[in-house]
Amino acid sequence: MKNTMKEEKIECNDRQCPIHGYLKTHGKSFEGYIIKKYNRRIVIEFERTIYIKKYERYAKKKTKLHARLPKCMEEQAHIGDYVLVKECRPLSKIIHFVLMKIIKKSQGEI
């Protein structure tokens, strides 16, 4: 446990942070790319395939989700990053997910 405390140098006073705060997560988790970044919020998009019974074919559909961006991850998360979001309680009218971790950085980042 001491190793994790040394790795985390960022002070996070955010109560709605799943790592440092009191926000509990449950249910579904999704992986997708960040397409928009706002203050305390990100929008991720991912593709899924659905089966169309009438035409006996598969089709691709895109889904957009709004997720809470914790203060401790504001500097690390950028547009184009591949991230993991997890379901939590409703935080606002459109935000029902929270950013858990950044899986892969975008190609533009160094």
Residue pairs with C-beta under 8 A, 6 or more apart in sequence:
8 72
10 72
12 19
12 20
12 21
12 70
12 71
12 72
13 20
13 71
14 20
14 21
14 70
14 71
14 72
15 21
15 22
15 23
16 22
16 23
16 68
16 70
16 91
16 98
17 23
17 70
17 71
17 72
18 24
18 25
18 70
18 86
18 88
18 98
18 100
19 70
19 72
20 70
20 72
21 70
23 68
23 88
23 89
23 98
24 88
24 89
25 86
25 87
25 88
25 98
25 100
26 86
26 87
26 88
27 86
27 87
28 86
28 87
29 84
29 85
29 86
29 87
29 100
30 44
30 46
30 63
30 65
30 84
30 85
30 97
31 46
31 82
31 83
31 84
31 85
31 103
32 44
32 45
32 46
32 63
32 65
32 82
32 83
32 85
33 44
33 45
33 46
33 80
33 81
33 82
33 83
34 42
34 43
34 44
34 77
34 78
34 79
34 80
34 81
34 83
35 43
35 44
35 45
35 64
35 79
36 42
36 43
36 79
37 43
37 69
37 77
37 78
37 79
38 69
40 68
40 69
40 71
41 66
41 67
41 68
41 69
41 95
42 66
42 67
42 69
42 77
42 83
42 99
43 64
43 65
43 66
43 67
44 64
44 65
44 67
44 83
44 85
45 62
45 63
45 64
45 65
46 62
46 63
47 60
47 61
47 62
47 63
48 60
48 61
48 62
48 63
49 58
49 59
49 60
49 61
50 58
50 59
50 61
51 57
51 58
52 58
52 59
65 85
65 97
66 94
66 95
66 96
66 97
67 85
67 95
67 97
67 98
67 99
68 88
68 91
68 95
68 97
68 98
68 99
69 77
69 99
70 98
70 99
73 99
73 102
76 102
77 83
77 99
77 102
78 105
78 106
78 108
78 109
79 106
80 106
80 107
80 108
80 109
81 102
81 103
81 104
81 105
81 106
81 109
82 102
82 103
82 104
82 106
83 99
83 100
83 101
83 102
83 103
84 99
84 100
84 101
84 102
84 103
85 97
85 98
85 99
85 100
86 97
86 98
86 100
87 96
87 97
88 96
88 97
88 98
89 96
90 96
91 98
